[in-house]
Amino acid sequence: MTFDERYAAIQSRDSRFDGQFITAVSSTGIYCRPSCPARTPKPANVTFYPTSAAAHEAGYRACKRCLPEAAPGSPDWDVRGDVAARAMRLIADGVIEREGVPGLARRLGYSPRHLTRLLTAELGAGPLALSRAQRAHTARMLLVGTAMPASDIAFASGFASVRQFNDTIREVFDLTPLEVRARRAGAESAGGVIDLALPVRGPFDADGLFAWMSARALPGVEVSGERSFARTVRLASGPAWFEVRSDAGTVRLRATVTALPDLAALVARVRRIFDLDADPLAIDAALSRDPRLAPRVRVIPGIRVPGAADPHEMLIRAMVGQQISVAAARTALTALADALGEEVSGPDGLTRLFPTMTAIAERGAEVLRGPGARIRSITGAAAALADGSLTLTIADDGLDQRRALLALPGVGPWTADYVRMRVLGDPDVFLPGDVAVRTGAQALGIPADRLEAWAATAAPWRSYLSAHLWRAVPARPIRTAAARTRVTRTPALTAPAEEVPT
């Protein structure tokens, strides 16, 4: 965006741009989100920054009125696949707190010094400053949204000490932690369960997202309802449980973690799973330019592409689900989890973790059913992930990840691209061989021989186009033997499937 375009956004107080850039005002020494209700500053006094960390490094403090740290995250880190975007995903996941700047640099394939130069040139702040801003954001969220003691919040946010926490909050917000807490609107639930509101850009297609998850939920591992989804995941310190609920446009997270420093990473993971940082108005506007798609966008505004709870798990689920229905894949994956998953305690009783890659590599052949070559492909992929010969993370380069997956026996283009869509949150993946995509396109009157060329006009939002085509698959009536009642299959629940064996 140009300076004039950004300035027009802050003049109109357009909330669509919250989280996408920061407005710093030299006459007041503060930085704001674009929708700040304060009087619009003169253009001569305005500097725009890509991140709050950059504004803070330039000597500005956060606005007490609009609280820029409370805005949804920038969609740039999904749209972009460059080093800066990959670094921001890892910083949000808490890599610097766990591994330091050298660990972040190693994951991205750079030296710490060169990575610092790259991020400073691109984002206006180095990795330590970006991580510090992330910790301040998490601390503010917990101070305002929970009744946790401030000392617990300090460590849950990733600070090394309470003193460092206090100093950072004062420096960033020009408020003490207690003064920030005075804005508290939430409370910690009973039994140590943390309850938080998660910011999200509207519109938000909660119905479609929860329907997708409900159709694929593995009993014992995941619990899904019309407006809720819960499961247990592995984090750095051990298992963590979360439940997400959506009601009247709000999204709330309830969670327990083994250790407080894991909380920020869990929040970042949940935001990826539910695609909360997407820019739905920009996506809908782009897709609506096609007259055959515009009616569906009007009916289903704010469609989301679900992310992955765990990259390794996502690959196994995609490989098991190749060329079979959602119900069949769910049955196979449930058997795998029942046999090899670890039972852990959750707030509502025992729950089960998805099996580790080591367990699947060693014992998956005892549980999985089907052609021997297919089973060997799945256990072989699990073994490669377990021994580190294959890496699969949220910060991979998209093309490198695709090449690595295609090199695996039994993995074809559909699987590699589907994993890229779900793990990286890549917004521009199209699956031309997907039966449900082709069926949905046919329902909209798109000839199969022109499908890829037609989809190219939706770039860079072809993942969201795919989601709309999945939803466009005509409902098919199913009669139950007992009740003889007419039941329809929800289009959103149609299984992705390949036309060619992999």
Buried (B, 14 or more C-beta within 10 A) or exposed (E): EEEEEBBBBBEEBEBBBBBBBBBBBBEBEBBBBBBBEBEBBEEEEBBBBBBBBBBBBBEBBBBEEBBBBBBBBBBBBBBBBEBBBBBBBBBBBBBBBBBBBEBBBBBBEBEBEEBBEBBBEBBBBBBBBBBBBBBBBBBBBBBBBBBBEBEBBBBBBBBEEBEBBBEBBBEBBBBEBEBBBEBEEBEBBEEEBBBBBBBBBBBBBBBBBBBBBBBBBBBBBBBBEEEBBBBBBBBBBEBBBBBBBBEEEBBBBBBBBBEBBBBBBBBBBBBBBBBBBBBBBBBBEBBBEBEEBEEBBEEBBBBBBBBBBBBBBBBBBBBBBBBBEBEBBBBBBBBBBBBBBBEBEBBEEEBBBBBBBBBBBBBBEEBBEEEEEBBBBBBBBBBBBBEEEBBBBBBBBBEEBBEBBBEBEBBBBBBBBBBBBBBBBBBBBBBBBBBBBBBBBBBBEBEEEEBEEBBEEBEEBBBBBBBBBBBBBEEEEEEEEEEEEEEEBBBBBBBBBBEEEB
